[in-house]
Amino acid sequence: MIIHIVGIGLDGAAGLTKSLQQIVDKATLLVGSDRHLSYFPKYRGERLLLGDLMGAIAEIRQRLSNKSSGTIAILVSGDPLFFGWGRLFVAELPPDKLVFHPHLSSVQLAFNRLKITWQDAYFISAHSRCFEELTGKLQQGINKIAVLTDETHSPGAIANLIKALDLPIHYEFWVCENLGSPDEKVEKWELDNLQNDTFSPLNIVVLLRQSKIATEPLDLANLPMLGIPDSNFLSFSDRPNLITKKEVRVLVLGELSLQPGQVIWDVGAGTGTVSIEIARLFPDSQVYAIENTPTGTSLIEQNCRRFQLQNVISIHGNAPEILHRLRQPNRIFISDSSGEISKILGVCALRILPGGVIVLAIATLENLAAVLSWKEERIRREPNWNCRIMQVQLSRSIPEGNLTRFDSLNPITIVTMKR
């Protein structure tokens, strides 16, 4: 007995080749959902409803053990080995008895309707699963994501997740409904318009990452003076999540004990998020944003133009060498990505003005060990230094279908040193 796994689309029997229609017609047992079975009203053989999947598999296994004659045709949606039941059939039934006949998958149809290549897309099935995988891919800034939805993990729920993540990148949001049927619908949506809309149960969401335009205006009057949302900053195209997060920036600014009219160094400024927060709070201060990558330097300058700031000086160079050429600072912020931290701290301790404060945000154990070692050696030679260490473990609430869960940010250690 041979078992044919036949993929079928919303166009029903008409979408099958003549040879596949003959396989279905000649099968001694036709297995499928109510919808799939309804596509073959003239079928005269035995039918088995695929409502209880394991029950249907047990029935098929029994027929195999009895060495029944004839063939079985199982109707499934699209490509059975692409987020389908094919994997279960292979696991539960003898593989040598199985023959797969894939139909066009919903993902194939969706990307072809959008006229976009899809070999480089990432595919996620949200059927009866959580959004953890989708959250990670959004935070990584994957360029193309296709999400197979369900009743709970709907287009509206996906839109809520994207808004809650406050991403520094933008995704075009497409909902593709009833692909391959006469009432097929493919439409682009704005996130805020998805809340109360009802979609066909047979839908797929396609997310296409868009480049945020540097000249895109910001509503500066309505931005908070402290704790600017991450989504307002331009970020690295290949590492969009690599910015100092809003919650960490607020803690760093508090630890810096800022005053008006100061000179501040931001060493390893990345995209300039901390520099921009300081510059907006203290227009009469001068902020040096030091970054050793050309891309980072360019992003700092673009972000400064977006926020219409004149008091941030973008410096492209390697620390600690470049630090000798700058004005002596009152405050210094050093990020974990700043390179040779011990040497940088040595120059900073030499050049910082009396009463100055150095704050570090450290994400790696190796750099934390280097900082603590430098601190112990420094205090032995100069007892007037003191140090405070704060471990920060933050989580943001994000929607999980109809529920809410916490999504944790990377742990950060904030080290504050004063002389």
Summary of the structure (lengths in Angstrom):
residues: 419
radius of gyration: 29.4
end to end distance: 83.7
largest distance: 93.8
contacts: 1321
relative contact order: 0.09
helix: 35%
strand: 26%
